[in-house]
Amino acid sequence: MQASTGTPAAGHNGTVFFSTELSQKTWLITVYSPDRGKISHYKMKGGDHAELLQLVDRICTRVERALGCRPRVVSCYEAGYDGFWLHRLLIAAGIENYVFDPASIAVEQRSRRAKTDRIDGEALLRTLMAYLRGEPRVVRIVHVPTEAQEDARRVTRERDRLVNERTAHVNRIKALLRLQGFAVGKPRRDDWLSWLADQRDWQGKPVPEKLFAEVKHDYERLMLINQQIGELERSSAEADRAAAAAGTVNDRVMLRRLKSLGPVFSAALANEVFYKDFERARQVGSYFGLAPSPWRSGGIDREQGISKAGNPRARQKAIELAWLWLRHQPGSALAEWFMARTAHGNKRIKRIMIVALARKLMVSLWRYVRTGVIPEGAVLNG
């Protein structure tokens, strides 16, 4: 079946549309210009933004000669490996750009559908035209953070990555020692290596030389990671104190006023979620991926669980915080709601209900940072 060439969006006859299919090696630019009335394709080296702008300028000059006026230029690309720098470059060049959520773009449902950059580029272009025609729910537009917002969340993301690396090193050290029957102790202590040198196995022998050297290397990397985590936590705490001293009411400072929210959770939620301009509570739950996924068709009516379509880092923090909320805010309305519904439930029911609590809690915290209304029954830090 031959792909449709598409038509211009209503009211945009003097508009140049183009989509960019990004990859590390090449970029494929798919263009619809009003002077030709057809789709054209241009391939260039990946990352060559100067050539992209030159191409757009050449097309606009050609269209201007044909129409007698400078055309409007609208572009799009999928969010992915290249992030948002290209969006900022296009906006600075006077080009109206949209970043699409790749999971929201409709594709053919054949089990063996054709997929090429050319087909994907034309699909992006048709989706852009449909969006500008005002078709509802044709695509989801990604909210692009400012450069400052994007840079601020690097701290929380780096810390999460370092914590995972620290856990991996600790588990590796424990596994190596247990293979030979040695006690493990506490590998994160500063004097742990000297303690290990005094350990003996069931035969009274010390740790073998090569094994000790391998464990020592892992221990040194573990100490370096601990040092880097400490530096990140100190810098984050200093930033919070500076904001509070300056009287700046930002999301992190407000969240830390609530008992059970420390610097890690406050920074993660502020940097990953609450910088976005949500319009309603349902959008908050959807972004966390905590919204339900019903399957209702004909006589079938069942739930598939949460969608998990949102931010995985934010979702993990939301679930962890929900358990901490029960411990540190037992008198809050949300904690009482959870306890009332799980009073006679088993562990499985509690694991299901903690997701519902996390969704309600995130909505309450979103309202709190936007309006200042404290969640009902919540206790502030003294």
Sequence and secondary structure as in RCSB ss.txt:
>XXXX:A:sequence
MQASTGTPAAGHNGTVFFSTELSQKTWLITVYSPDRGKISHYKMKGGDHAELLQLVDRICTRVERALGCRPRVVS
CYEAGYDGFWLHRLLIAAGIENYVFDPASIAVEQRSRRAKTDRIDGEALLRTLMAYLRGEPRVVRIVHVPTEAQE
DARRVTRERDRLVNERTAHVNRIKALLRLQGFAVGKPRRDDWLSWLADQRDWQGKPVPEKLFAEVKHDYERLMLI
NQQIGELERSSAEADRAAAAAGTVNDRVMLRRLKSLGPVFSAALANEVFYKDFERARQVGSYFGLAPSPWRSGGI
DREQGISKAGNPRARQKAIELAWLWLRHQPGSALAEWFMARTAHGNKRIKRIMIVALARKLMVSLWRYVRTGVIP
EGAVLNG
>XXXX:A:secstr
         TT TTEEEEEEE  SSEEEEEEE TTT SEEEEEEETT HHHHHHHHHHHHHHHHHHHSS  EEEE
EEE STTTTHHHHHHHHTT EEEEE GGGS     TT    HHHHHHHHHHHHHHHHHT TTS  B     HHHH
HHHHHHHHHHHHHHHHHHHHHHHHHHHHHTT     TTSTTHHHHHHT   TTS    HHHHHHHHHHHHHHHHH
HHHHHHHHHHHHHHHHHHHHTT   HHHHHHTBTT  HHHHHHHHHHTTTS   SHHHHHHHTT SEEEEEETTE
EEEEEE   S HHHHHHHHHHHHHHHHH TTSHHHHHHHHHSTT  HHHHHHHHHHHHHHHHHHHHHHHHH    
TT  B  
